[in-house]
Amino acid sequence: MPKINVIVRKREGVEFEGEVFAISSINEIGPFDILQDHANFICTIKDNLTIHHTEAKKQDIKLENGVLRAKGNKIEVFVGI
């Protein structure tokens, strides 16, 4: 199964770090997903971040706002920025 590296940071410290199948969230345009080999980009996110560990297992992180950066197969999320 394809994997991407993800780290989610809050002011208090690291909320999540590991390899996942995909990430989903919402930006000003609407909902989006990031899979392996996604184009590089940076955006603000709001409401929710869903970490897809596998196609069947997921974890939701509620948030007010944040910044997401995707570069290569590495995703960094900064919550509460």
N, C-alpha and C positions, 0 to 999 in steps of 0.2 A: 504494500500500500504506500502511495506517495506520502512524503512527510515534509512539513515546514517547521522551522524553529520559531518559537514565539516566547516573548517575555512581556509580561504586563506589570507595569510599575505604578504604585500609588505613592502618595506622599509618605506614608508610613513604611514603605518598603515594597518588596517584590510580592505581588499577588499570585502570579503563576509564571512558571518557566518550564518549557519542555517542547517535545516534538508532537505535532498534531496533524490531522488530516486536512482541516480547513478552518477558517475564521469567518464569521458573519457579523455585520453591524449595520448601522444606519448613519448616513451623512446627510448633508443639506439637499442632495439630489434624491435620496431614497435608500432602500436596503441594498446591500452588496455582499458578495462572498469573495474570499481570496483562497485560491487553491495553489498547489505547487506550480512554480514557474510563472506566476502572475507578473504583470507589468509593474515596474517600480513606480511608486507614488506616495504622496503624503496627503492626509485629509483630516479634518476634524470629525469626530464621531459623537453620537449622543444616544441616550436611553439604554442601550444594551450592547453587550459584546458576547457573542456565542462562540465558544471554543468547541470544535468538533474533534474529539479524540479519535473517533472512527466514524464511519457513516451512520452508525446506530447510537453511539454514546456521545452526549454533549454536556457542556457545562455553561451556565449563563452567569455573567457578571453584570449586575445592574450598575449604571453610572449616569451621572448628569451630563458630563461632557469629557472629552479627551482628544488626544492626537494619536493618529496611527501612521506609522511609516513602514512601508513594504519595500524591501530592497533585496533582490535575489530571492532566496528562499528563507529570508529572515524577516520577521515582523516584530516591531517594537510598538507597544501601546503605552502611552502615558495618560493615566486617568486623573481627572481633577485639575487639569491645566487651565 
